[in-house]
Amino acid sequence: MNNRYSRILLLGLLSVLVFPRTLWADDLTHGFVDSDGVKIHYVTQGEGPLVVMLHGFPDFWYTWRKQIPAIAQNYQVVAIDLRGYNKSDQPEGVEQYAMPKLMGDVKATIEHFDQQQAVVVGHDWGGAIAWSFAMQYPQMTERLVILNLPHLHGLQRELANNPAQRKASAYARRFQQPDAAADLNALGLTVWIRDAAVRKRYVEAFERSSFESMLNYYKANFPREPYRVPEAAPPKVKCPVLMIHGLKDTALLPGALNDTWKWLENELTLVTLPQAGHFVQQDAADKVTRTMTNWLQQSSP
């Protein structure tokens, strides 16, 4: 074996060890958290400080498959199925999906693992829950990682003042209609997934999910018309924050990112990825993984 081939082989092996690209079911432990009588399914890997990962719509824990192995080298990663999704319970009623209930699921997860705080990671609705949790439970939020979900005050401001954001959010207004769930199906919710094998897993997960529950997130929490800029300032986030935003997101426009620092009392790291869309953790998986792992290492208390 010549030296050049040996170097190529070694580099390939190191890349697999440092940033594993495939997450096998045998690598994970599955379990359930009891959140005031609602069972929340999770997968976990690794040991160390706790990282809780929250997906968005339409998704499930598998969205983090590229990030979990790398982060689990230094942390215990817990990725949950939000209530209503995949193997978590699907309580009936819009009120079961109000933000206090969703934050309660995160709190119950941290307590389930006998921890006082965690790094909370969220995408889309998971990001909304993560922002809200950090404001409501600052003592339980060590650090915050947000993917493609502007601060809620920034989004409300854009809905009130930016016609382009109002147009981009037309889907959310449709989802707030009483009969909107009748228009959803498992296959249709996977149109954004290009890999056939991955799409198959998503279809199976969505067939186990409740479409009514998915839309209850919008009915319970998304602003309704007429949109107004909030008068009261929100509680400031006290922990360091990493935001990663794919600029090709057609639903959550980047204008809402402006002034995020006004609502924080700590460091903000903002990374924008011009070629990534809404599902940035999949569109730019390796970049997101490297950014998250490097930031977690550098910002460690």
N, C-alpha and C positions, 0 to 999 in steps of 0.2 A: 504494500500500500504506500503510494507516494505521499510526501508531506502536504501537498496541496489538497489532495482528497481527504487526508486526515483532518486538516483544518476545517474543511467544509462539513464533514461529518460531526466534528465537535461543536461547531457553531449551531448546526441543526439540532443537536441533542440539547444544548443549553437553551435554545429558544423554546423547546418543548417544556423543559423544566421550569423556566422562569415564567413563561406565559402559556400555560396549557390551553389548547384550542378546543379540546373535547371534554365534556363533563359526563362521566359515566354514572349511571344510577347507583352502582355499587359504591361509589365514592361518597355518597350522601346518606345522612340519617334523616328519616322522616318522623314527624311527630305532630302533636296538636297542642295548642294553647287554649285554655279555658278563659274566655273573655266575657265575664258576666253571663255565663251560660251559652255563649256562642263559641263553637269550636273553630279555631283558626289553624289551618294546616300550614306546616313549614317544612323546609329542608335545611339542613345545617351541615357545615364542614369546617374543620380547623379548630384550633385552640387559641385562647388569648382573650384580649378585650373584645367586647361584643360589637358587631356591625349588623344592624337590622336593615334589610332591603325591601322596599315597597314598590311594586309595579303600578302601572296605570291601566288605561282603557285602550283597546281590548287586549288583555295580556294575562300572564300568570307568572309564577316564580321563575319559570324557565327563561324568561327574558334576560336574566343575569347569568346565563350559563357560561359566558366568556369571561366574566369578571370574578365569579366565585372562586375558582381555583387559585388565582393569583393573590387575591386578598386573603384567602384562607391560609396562606403561608405564615401570616403574622397575627391573624385575628380569628375569632370564631364568627363565621358568617351565618346569619339566619335570614333566609329569604322566605317571606310568607306569601300565601295566596290571600289577597284581600277578601273580606267577607263577600259572599255572592259568587266568587270565582272558584273554578276547578274543584278542589277537595275541601274547601272551607264551607262552613254552614251558610245557608241562604235565607236568613230571617226575612219574613214578609213585612211590608210596610215601609213607606218612604222614610219615616222617622228613624228606622233602624240603620240608615245610612247618613244621618246627620253627622257633622264633623266631630262632636263630642264622642260619639260611638266609635268612629274610626280612630281617633286619637287613643281611645280606651284600648283598642286592639294592640296598638304599639306599646302602650304602658304595660298591658298584661304580658306581652311577649318579653319585654325586658325583665319583668318580675319573675316570669316563668324560669328564666335562666339565672335567677338569684343575683342579678346585677343591679347596681344603683343608677347606671347610665349607659348610654350606647352611642356609637356613631350611627346616625340615621341617614339612610340613602333613599331618595325617592325620585321616581320618574312620572310625569304627567299627574294623574290623581294621587299617585304615591308621593309626588313632590308637594302637592297641596297639603296632604296630610303631614308630611315632614315639616313644612314651614309652620303649620298650625301647631304641631307638637312642640317645636322649638320655642315658640312664643308662649305656649301654655305651660310647658314643663321644662324650663331652662335648666333646672338642676339635674334632669335626666338626659339631657342632650349634650354629649361631649363635643361633637362636631356634626356638621350638616353638609351633605352632598346632594345637590339638586340638579336633575337632568331635564331639560326642556319643560320647565314650568316656572315662569317668572314669579316674583313675589306677588302675593294676591292683591296687594294694593296697587302694584304696577299694572296688573291685568285689568283691575276695575277702572283705573284711570284711562287706560287705552280703550276699553269698551265705551266709556263715556265720551271720549274726545276724538277717537280715531276711527273714521268710517271704514278703513281697511280692516281693522281688527273686528269691528262689528260684522262685516261681511264674512270674515274668516271664521267667526263663531256662529254662523247660521246653523251649523249642524247641532250645536248645543241647544239652541232654541227648539229645534225639531225634537231632540231627545227629551225635552221637558214636557212634551205633549203626552196626554194620558195613554194613547194607544201606540206609542212609538216602538215599543218592544216587538210588536207584531211584524215590523219590517226587518228584524234582525234574524240572521241564521249563522250557524257555526262556520260554514265555508265562506260566506260573504265577509265575515269579520277578519279573514286571513288574507285579504287581497294584497296587503302590504308585505307579505312574506314571500321571498323569492325561492328559497330552498324547499324542494318538495318534501323531503324527510322532516324538516322542521315544521312545515305547514301541517303535515299529518298529526304531529304531536299537539299542535295548537287546536286543530279541529276536535280532537279527542277531549282536550281540556275544556273547550267552549261547549261541547255537548254535555259536559257535566255541570256547566255553569248555569246561572239564571240571568237571562237577558233583562228581565225586569229589574233585578238587583243592580246590574251594570248601569242602567239608566237612572236608577234611584240616586246615584251619586250626583247626577246633574240636577235632578228634581229637588234634592235636599240642599245642595250647596252652591250651584253655579248661579251667578247673579242673573236677575230677571229684568226685563225692560219695565220702565225706562231706566237706563243705566245712569248712575250718578257716581261722582268722585266721593269716596268716603270722607266724611267730615272729621272723624276722630282719627288720630294717629294710632297705628298698631303698637303693641308692646315690641320693643326692639329685641332682635335676636342677639343673644349674648355670646354665642360660641363662634369660632371660625367657620366660614362658609366657602365651599367650592361649588360654583355653578358651571355646568357644561351645557352649551346650547347649540344644536344643529341649526344653521341659518336657513336651511331649505324647509323648515317646518312651515306648512301652509295653514296651520290652525292657531299656533301661538307665535305671533310675529315678534321680532326682536326689539321693537320699540318699547315693549313693556319691561325690558331689562334696565332702561334708564332710571337713574336715581335709586337703584337697589340699595346702595350704600347708606342712604338716609334712614333705612329701617334696620340697620345693624349697629351693634356696639363693638364689633370685633372685625377681624380681617376678612376681606372678600377677595376671592380669586375667581375671576371670570374668564372662561375659555370658550371662544366661539369657533365652530367648525363649519367653514363655508360650504363644504360638499356633503354634509350630513343632514338628514331630515329629522322628523319628529322622534323616531326610534333611534336616537343617536347611539345608544349602547350597543345596538346591532349594526347600524350603518357604518360606524367607525369604531368597531369593537376593540381593536388593538390599541388605538389612540386613547380611547376612553379608559381602558384598563391601565395603561401606563400612566395616564394623568392622575387617576384615582390613587393608584398605589404609591406614586411619587409624592403626591400631596399628603396622603395619610402619614407617610414616613416623615416628611419635612415639617408638618404641622403638629406632630405628636406632642402632647403636653409634657 
